[in-house]
Amino acid sequence: MNKIILSILLSLSFSPLYAQNDELSALLKKANDNNLSLQAARQDIAAAGYEISAANTLEATSVEYSPFFRKGASGVASSELVVSQEFDFPTLYAARGKAGKMQREALESDYATTRRDLLLSVSQTYINLVGLRKSRKILEERAMIADSLLSLFEKRLDNGYATALDVNRIKMEQMDLKSELLQNETDVRNAVEKLKSLCGVVSGPFEVKAEDYPYPITSKSSESIISTFIENATEIKAARAALLASGEEVKVARQGWIPKLTAGYRRNTELDEASNGFIIGASIPLFSTGKQVKAAAARRAAAQLNLEDAEIMAQTEAKNSLNEFLQLRKSLEITDLNLLGHTLRLLRKSVEAGNMSATDYYIESDKIYQKINSYLSIENRLHQSMATLRKNIL
């Protein structure tokens, strides 16, 4: 095995010192600023905010004019003009204002979850792309080795030192590698296109290098990881905001017994005479208040249960993701890449020296490459797991 593949293997070694990747940070910012679904969600929040504010303003002023006609009188014999305004008691406006503020905060918390999920998708796609690029380096190096061995064994076949079976085995290896490289190329292109879509890039060039995993493999304690995950869980924050909002709605409902007030101006005319007066009235809700309070209380109870469920789900997700992360990290650490690299070098030297057939070489080397591919898969899954653990701080 030559120096190129050895350097590739050594670069794959487990290390807690991966540098922070600025490329992913740039992609996350681009997705946050340009993703169309996030832009739509922000507009929805703005619209909902206006609707909440509109629900706590004075109702429309009512203006009524009634002309009356009388037999024997020319034109309008008499008329009535009524201008009135209905409004709630001032304390109700204050209560609804506070409830509206809580509702807007709940909407913003829901948006935070939507944003978090999008950025997690960007991170996971980027990590998947890094894994594909690492796999491609191995495939390209194996293809170079196959080309070199084919040239060597074709010469040996001409000289009678190799069999057609050896040459055919190498050619079949080339066929398999070309197929895997084409599939890898397709997967890479699809991953780049997905990132392009997530980042809201409609047209123009879009290049992603994605050569190294973006975040260092954490060495924090399990308790610290779980506490950080739960403290920043957007689902919990959203559920807590919804609970606070529902509590304010209960307070608003309890003030539903307060009468609506009406004030206005009335003008009546009779031929050349006119009289002016005021309107003062009240609308007393006698029958609906109790049911409205019960409905608001039921919604608050549901919000409390949703919060408890969100906390349980967040704890479960944190523990499961952490367990997967720790298991994958142990699996990664037990793989001896130096041993695999050394064995491949010995096999390569043996087949080049004529001590091993091409068929035997590929039987043995395939076993090693399977271990290398398994390592790459575990490494990628490890970083995907870590992305999940840190998703709430994106």
C-alpha positions as CSV (number, residue, x, y, z in Angstrom):
1,M,0.0,0.0,0.0
2,N,1.5,3.4,-1.0
3,K,1.9,6.5,1.1
4,I,-1.3,8.2,-0.2
5,I,-3.7,5.6,1.3
6,L,-1.6,5.5,4.5
7,S,-2.0,9.2,4.9
8,I,-5.8,8.9,4.3
9,L,-6.1,6.2,7.0
10,L,-4.1,8.2,9.5
11,S,-6.3,11.3,8.8
12,L,-9.3,9.2,9.7
13,S,-8.0,8.4,13.2
14,F,-10.1,9.3,16.2
15,S,-9.1,12.7,17.6
16,P,-10.9,15.0,20.1
17,L,-9.1,18.0,18.5
18,Y,-11.1,18.6,15.3
19,A,-11.1,22.3,14.5
20,Q,-14.3,24.3,14.3
21,N,-15.5,24.4,10.7
22,D,-16.2,27.9,9.5
23,E,-17.8,26.6,6.3
24,L,-20.7,25.0,8.1
25,S,-21.2,28.2,10.2
26,A,-21.5,30.1,6.9
27,L,-24.0,27.6,5.6
28,L,-26.1,27.8,8.8
29,K,-26.2,31.6,8.6
30,K,-27.2,31.5,4.9
31,A,-30.0,29.0,5.7
32,N,-31.2,31.2,8.6
33,D,-31.3,34.3,6.4
34,N,-32.5,32.9,3.1
35,N,-34.5,29.7,3.6
36,L,-37.9,30.3,2.1
37,S,-39.8,28.2,4.7
38,L,-38.2,30.2,7.5
39,Q,-39.1,33.5,5.8
40,A,-42.7,32.3,5.4
41,A,-42.7,31.3,9.1
42,R,-41.5,34.8,10.1
43,Q,-44.2,36.4,8.0
44,D,-46.8,34.1,9.7
45,I,-45.6,35.2,13.1
46,A,-45.8,38.9,12.1
47,A,-49.4,38.4,10.8
48,A,-50.4,36.6,14.0
49,G,-48.9,39.4,16.0
50,Y,-51.0,42.0,14.1
51,E,-54.1,39.9,14.6
52,I,-53.5,39.6,18.4
53,S,-53.1,43.4,18.6
54,A,-56.2,44.0,16.5
55,A,-58.2,41.8,18.8
56,N,-57.4,44.1,21.7
57,T,-58.5,47.4,20.2
58,L,-61.7,49.4,20.2
59,E,-64.5,48.0,18.1
60,A,-65.7,50.0,15.1
61,T,-67.6,53.2,15.8
62,S,-71.3,52.8,14.8
63,V,-73.0,55.6,12.9
64,E,-76.7,55.4,12.1
65,Y,-78.9,57.9,10.3
66,S,-82.6,57.3,9.9
67,P,-84.7,59.7,7.8
68,F,-88.5,59.7,8.3
69,F,-91.1,60.8,5.7
70,R,-94.7,61.9,6.5
71,K,-97.7,62.3,4.3
72,G,-98.3,66.0,3.5
73,A,-94.7,66.9,4.4
74,S,-92.2,67.8,1.7
75,G,-88.9,65.9,1.9
76,V,-87.6,64.6,5.3
77,A,-90.1,65.2,8.0
78,S,-87.9,64.1,10.8
79,S,-84.6,62.2,11.2
80,E,-82.4,60.5,13.8
81,L,-78.6,60.4,13.9
82,V,-76.9,58.0,16.3
83,V,-73.2,57.7,16.8
84,S,-72.1,55.1,19.4
85,Q,-68.9,53.4,20.6
86,E,-68.8,50.1,22.5
87,F,-65.8,49.3,24.6
88,D,-64.6,47.0,27.4
89,F,-63.7,47.9,30.9
90,P,-60.1,49.2,31.0
91,T,-58.8,46.3,33.2
92,L,-59.9,43.8,30.4
93,Y,-57.8,45.6,27.8
94,A,-54.8,45.3,30.2
95,A,-55.4,41.6,30.8
96,R,-55.8,40.9,27.1
97,G,-52.6,42.9,26.4
98,K,-50.6,40.8,28.7
99,A,-52.2,37.6,27.3
100,G,-51.3,38.8,23.7
101,K,-47.7,39.4,24.7
102,M,-47.6,35.8,26.0
103,Q,-49.2,34.5,22.8
104,R,-46.6,36.3,20.7
105,E,-43.8,34.7,22.8
106,A,-45.4,31.3,22.3
107,L,-45.4,31.8,18.6
108,E,-41.8,32.9,18.6
109,S,-40.9,29.8,20.6
110,D,-42.6,27.6,18.0
111,Y,-40.6,29.4,15.3
112,A,-37.4,28.6,17.2
113,T,-38.2,24.9,16.9
114,T,-38.8,25.2,13.2
115,R,-35.5,27.1,12.8
116,R,-33.7,24.6,15.0
117,D,-34.9,21.7,12.9
118,L,-33.9,23.4,9.7
119,L,-30.4,24.1,10.9
120,L,-30.0,20.6,12.2
121,S,-30.9,19.3,8.7
122,V,-28.2,21.6,7.3
123,S,-25.7,20.2,9.8
124,Q,-26.6,16.6,9.2
125,T,-26.5,17.0,5.4
126,Y,-23.1,18.6,5.7
127,I,-21.8,15.8,7.9
128,N,-23.2,13.2,5.4
129,L,-21.3,15.1,2.6
130,V,-18.1,14.9,4.6
131,G,-18.5,11.2,5.0
132,L,-19.1,10.7,1.3
133,R,-16.0,12.7,0.4
134,K,-13.9,10.6,2.8
135,S,-15.3,7.4,1.3
136,R,-14.5,8.7,-2.2
137,K,-10.8,9.2,-1.3
138,I,-10.6,5.5,-0.4
139,L,-12.4,4.5,-3.6
140,E,-10.1,6.6,-5.7
141,E,-7.0,5.2,-4.1
142,R,-8.3,1.6,-4.5
143,A,-9.0,2.4,-8.2
144,M,-5.4,3.6,-8.6
145,I,-4.1,0.4,-7.0
146,A,-6.3,-1.7,-9.3
147,D,-4.9,0.1,-12.4
148,S,-1.4,-0.5,-11.2
149,L,-2.0,-4.2,-10.5
150,L,-3.7,-4.7,-13.8
151,S,-0.7,-3.3,-15.7
152,L,1.6,-5.5,-13.6
153,F,-0.4,-8.7,-14.1
154,E,-1.0,-8.2,-17.8
155,K,2.8,-8.1,-18.3
156,R,3.1,-11.2,-16.1
157,L,0.4,-12.9,-18.2
158,D,2.3,-12.2,-21.3
159,N,5.4,-13.7,-19.7
160,G,3.6,-16.7,-18.4
161,Y,3.9,-15.8,-14.7
162,A,0.2,-15.1,-14.1
163,T,-3.1,-16.6,-15.1
164,A,-6.1,-15.1,-17.0
165,L,-8.1,-15.6,-13.7
166,D,-5.8,-13.1,-12.0
167,V,-6.2,-10.5,-14.7
168,N,-10.0,-11.0,-14.8
169,R,-10.2,-10.7,-11.0
170,I,-8.5,-7.3,-11.2
171,K,-10.8,-6.2,-14.0
172,M,-13.9,-7.1,-12.0
173,E,-12.5,-5.1,-9.1
174,Q,-12.2,-2.1,-11.5
175,M,-15.8,-2.6,-12.6
176,D,-17.0,-2.6,-9.0
177,L,-15.0,0.5,-8.1
178,K,-16.2,2.4,-11.1
179,S,-19.8,1.6,-10.1
180,E,-19.2,2.7,-6.5
181,L,-17.5,5.9,-7.6
182,L,-20.5,6.7,-9.9
183,Q,-22.9,6.1,-7.0
184,N,-20.7,8.2,-4.7
185,E,-20.7,11.0,-7.2
186,T,-24.5,10.9,-7.4
187,D,-24.8,10.9,-3.6
188,V,-22.4,13.9,-3.3
189,R,-24.3,15.8,-6.0
190,N,-27.6,15.1,-4.2
191,A,-26.2,16.2,-0.9
192,V,-24.9,19.5,-2.4
193,E,-28.3,20.1,-4.0
194,K,-30.0,19.6,-0.7
195,L,-27.7,22.0,1.0
196,K,-28.3,24.5,-1.8
197,S,-32.1,24.2,-1.3
198,L,-31.9,24.4,2.5
199,C,-29.8,27.6,2.2
200,G,-32.3,29.2,-0.1
201,V,-29.9,29.5,-3.1
202,V,-32.1,29.6,-6.2
203,S,-29.5,30.1,-8.8
204,G,-25.8,30.8,-9.3
205,P,-22.7,28.9,-8.2
206,F,-22.8,26.9,-5.0
207,E,-19.7,25.1,-3.8
208,V,-19.3,23.1,-0.6
209,K,-15.9,21.6,0.2
210,A,-16.9,19.6,3.3
211,E,-13.6,17.9,3.8
212,D,-13.6,17.7,7.6
213,Y,-16.2,17.1,10.3
214,P,-17.3,20.5,11.7
215,Y,-17.2,20.0,15.4
216,P,-14.8,18.6,17.9
217,I,-15.8,15.3,19.5
218,T,-17.0,16.4,22.9
219,S,-15.3,15.2,26.1
220,K,-17.8,16.7,28.4
221,S,-19.5,14.6,31.1
222,S,-22.7,12.8,30.4
223,E,-24.6,15.0,33.0
224,S,-23.3,18.2,31.4
225,I,-24.4,17.1,27.9
226,I,-27.9,16.1,29.1
227,S,-28.4,19.2,31.2
228,T,-27.3,21.4,28.3
229,F,-29.6,19.6,25.9
230,I,-32.6,19.9,28.1
231,E,-32.0,23.5,29.2
232,N,-31.9,24.6,25.6
233,A,-34.6,22.3,24.2
234,T,-36.9,24.5,22.1
235,E,-39.8,22.1,22.5
236,I,-39.7,22.7,26.3
237,K,-39.4,26.5,25.9
238,A,-42.3,26.5,23.4
239,A,-44.5,24.4,25.8
240,R,-43.6,26.6,28.7
241,A,-44.5,29.7,26.7
242,A,-47.8,28.1,25.7
243,L,-48.5,27.3,29.4
244,L,-47.9,31.0,30.4
245,A,-50.1,32.2,27.5
246,S,-52.9,29.8,28.5
247,G,-52.7,31.1,32.1
248,E,-53.2,34.6,31.0
249,E,-56.2,33.5,28.9
250,V,-57.8,32.1,32.0
251,K,-57.4,35.5,33.7
252,V,-59.0,37.2,30.6
253,A,-61.9,34.7,30.7
254,R,-62.5,35.3,34.4
255,Q,-63.1,39.0,33.6
256,G,-65.7,38.1,31.0
257,W,-68.5,38.9,33.5
258,I,-67.5,42.6,33.3
259,P,-70.2,44.4,31.2
260,K,-69.3,46.0,27.9
261,L,-70.0,49.7,28.0
262,T,-71.6,51.8,25.3
263,A,-71.4,55.6,24.9
264,G,-72.6,57.8,22.1
265,Y,-74.4,60.8,20.8
266,R,-78.0,61.0,19.5
267,R,-79.6,63.8,17.5
268,N,-83.3,63.9,16.6
269,T,-84.9,66.5,14.2
270,E,-88.5,67.3,13.7
271,L,-89.0,69.8,10.9
272,D,-87.1,72.9,12.1
273,E,-86.6,71.7,15.6
274,A,-83.8,69.4,16.8
275,S,-82.9,67.8,20.1
276,N,-79.6,66.3,21.2
277,G,-78.8,63.7,23.7
278,F,-76.3,61.1,24.9
279,I,-76.3,57.3,24.8
280,I,-75.1,55.3,27.8
281,G,-75.5,51.6,28.0
282,A,-74.1,48.2,29.1
283,S,-74.1,44.7,27.7
284,I,-74.0,42.1,30.5
285,P,-72.8,38.6,29.6
286,L,-75.0,36.5,31.9
287,F,-74.8,33.0,30.3
288,S,-71.4,32.5,28.4
289,T,-68.8,33.5,31.0
290,G,-68.8,30.3,33.0
291,K,-68.3,28.1,30.0
292,Q,-65.5,30.4,28.6
293,V,-63.7,30.1,31.9
294,K,-64.0,26.3,31.9
295,A,-62.7,26.2,28.3
296,A,-59.7,28.4,29.1
297,A,-59.0,26.3,32.2
298,A,-59.1,23.1,30.2
299,R,-56.7,24.6,27.6
300,R,-54.3,25.5,30.5
301,A,-54.5,22.0,31.8
302,A,-53.7,20.6,28.4
303,A,-50.7,23.1,28.1
304,Q,-49.4,21.8,31.5
305,L,-49.6,18.2,30.2
306,N,-47.9,19.2,27.0
307,L,-45.1,20.8,29.0
308,E,-44.6,17.7,31.1
309,D,-44.6,15.5,28.0
310,A,-42.1,17.8,26.2
311,E,-39.8,17.5,29.3
312,I,-40.0,13.7,29.3
313,M,-39.5,13.5,25.5
314,A,-36.4,15.8,25.7
315,Q,-34.9,13.8,28.5
316,T,-35.5,10.5,26.6
317,E,-34.0,11.9,23.4
318,A,-31.0,13.3,25.2
319,K,-30.3,10.0,27.0
320,N,-30.8,7.9,23.8
321,S,-28.6,10.2,21.7
322,L,-26.0,10.2,24.4
323,N,-26.0,6.4,24.8
324,E,-25.6,6.1,21.0
325,F,-22.8,8.6,21.0
326,L,-20.9,6.9,23.7
327,Q,-21.3,3.5,22.1
328,L,-20.1,4.8,18.7
329,R,-17.2,6.5,20.3
330,K,-16.0,3.3,22.0
331,S,-16.5,1.4,18.7
332,L,-14.4,4.0,16.9
333,E,-11.6,3.9,19.5
334,I,-11.1,0.1,19.3
335,T,-10.4,0.2,15.6
336,D,-6.6,0.0,15.0
337,L,-6.1,1.9,11.7
338,N,-2.3,1.5,11.9
339,L,-2.8,-2.2,11.9
340,L,-5.1,-2.1,9.0
341,G,-2.7,0.1,7.0
342,H,0.3,-2.1,7.8
343,T,-1.6,-5.2,6.7
344,L,-2.5,-3.6,3.4
345,R,1.1,-2.7,2.8
346,L,2.2,-6.2,3.5
347,L,-0.4,-7.6,1.1
348,R,0.6,-5.2,-1.6
349,K,4.2,-6.1,-1.3
350,S,3.4,-9.8,-1.3
351,V,1.4,-9.6,-4.5
352,E,3.9,-7.4,-6.2
353,A,6.7,-9.9,-5.3
354,G,4.7,-12.7,-6.9
355,N,4.1,-14.5,-3.6
356,M,0.3,-14.0,-3.8
357,S,-2.2,-14.3,-6.6
358,A,-4.5,-11.4,-7.4
359,T,-7.5,-13.4,-6.4
360,D,-6.0,-14.1,-2.9
361,Y,-4.9,-10.5,-2.6
362,Y,-8.4,-9.2,-3.2
363,I,-10.0,-11.8,-0.9
364,E,-7.8,-10.6,2.0
365,S,-7.7,-6.9,1.1
366,D,-11.5,-6.8,0.8
367,K,-11.8,-7.9,4.4
368,I,-9.6,-5.0,5.5
369,Y,-11.5,-2.4,3.3
370,Q,-14.7,-3.6,4.9
371,K,-13.3,-2.7,8.3
372,I,-12.2,0.7,6.9
373,N,-15.7,1.3,5.5
374,S,-17.2,0.2,8.8
375,Y,-14.9,2.7,10.5
376,L,-16.0,5.5,8.1
377,S,-19.7,4.6,8.8
378,I,-19.2,4.6,12.5
379,E,-17.3,7.9,12.4
380,N,-20.1,9.5,10.4
381,R,-22.8,8.2,12.6
382,L,-20.9,9.5,15.6
383,H,-20.9,13.0,14.2
384,Q,-24.5,12.7,13.3
385,S,-25.3,11.7,16.9
386,M,-23.2,14.6,18.2
387,A,-25.1,17.0,15.9
388,T,-28.3,15.8,17.5
389,L,-26.9,16.4,21.0
390,R,-25.9,19.9,20.1
391,K,-29.0,20.8,18.0
392,N,-30.5,23.0,20.6
393,I,-27.5,25.4,20.6
394,L,-27.3,25.9,16.9
